[in-house]
Amino acid sequence: MRKSAFKDNILRLIRNEIQYELDRSPPKQSPTKYESFTIDDRPGEQWIRLKRKFRENEEIKVEATMFDGAVPIPKSGVPGIKEDMLLHITLIINISKGDGDVLEILCSAWPDSIEITKLFIRRSNKTSLKAYDGPEFKELDDELQDTLYDFLEARGINDEMAIFLHEYIRNKGKTEFR
């Protein structure tokens, strides 16, 4: 009997918290496009997918997780609160041209920036994944790093996308409360 009362109380508290969040900041209608990307979002899934064509033969697919990590940041000026959290989203970007190999770029999307973390080349038949065997991305020549960021920027994958994805994911969490 006590276990059931405890369970009922926890469920009531969770429902109240969800209702409070929905009342305080109701979810908005989720967009189906971002810039030239179409958005494929399936309720209940932990990923959203953005797709677009670039030039004549380039296919770009961006898969974004729900928030999958956070790092503490100092918070100044608020008594009693020593730190806040900087939320993280993982992006897997696949860029392909026709039937050739696929360039796969793993990125961290922070609230206002995108950071490249790894590069892979994958065969178009998806049977093998070869990690880039060179130096770590952060150890590459600064000019090469800048060129890779420019490459993504030209394809619409930039800091503005990071801002959009953080807002979209936050809203997705709210719409799926129901």
Phi, psi and omega in degrees: 000316181295322179297319179295318179296320178297314180299315179299320180294316178298314179300318178297317179296319179295314178301318179297318180295317178298314180297320177301313180299317180293322179290319183292320183211084183297148178293152177259165173296127181285135178289156177255356178221151169224118185051238180261011178267141168266147183251128175248106182235119179253123181306138178090343178276153180270003182233150165238153182237137175240136182226151174196160171260147178230126186056211187281321191229017183256127176254132179238129176231128178242122175251129182238134177281167163292177178304125184236014177178172179200153174234143180286144174230143179296141178245122184257148173084359180247109181299136177087343179246116184267333181208159177241177181243137176260111186282150186236141174234136175269135175245136171243115184252123176247126179236122182227155176234109179059227183265012183281188178295163181249130172273121180246126182239123176266133182227156169257128175255110176268171185305335182222016180201159175244136182233122178287134179245323182210158176233143177221155168243127181237137177294150184294338179278001174064016182274333181228148178234116180251117177291147175299124186268001181279198180293163175302152183306316182293343179268353178293157175307138182304322181295321178293318176301313179300321180297320178294321176295321177296321178302313178292318180302318179298336181263007176087012180255103190208187182298327178296325177294322178299315179298313179301312183297322178296318177294317182297313182295318178300317179292321179301317178302320180288318182294334182270002172298326188286000000 
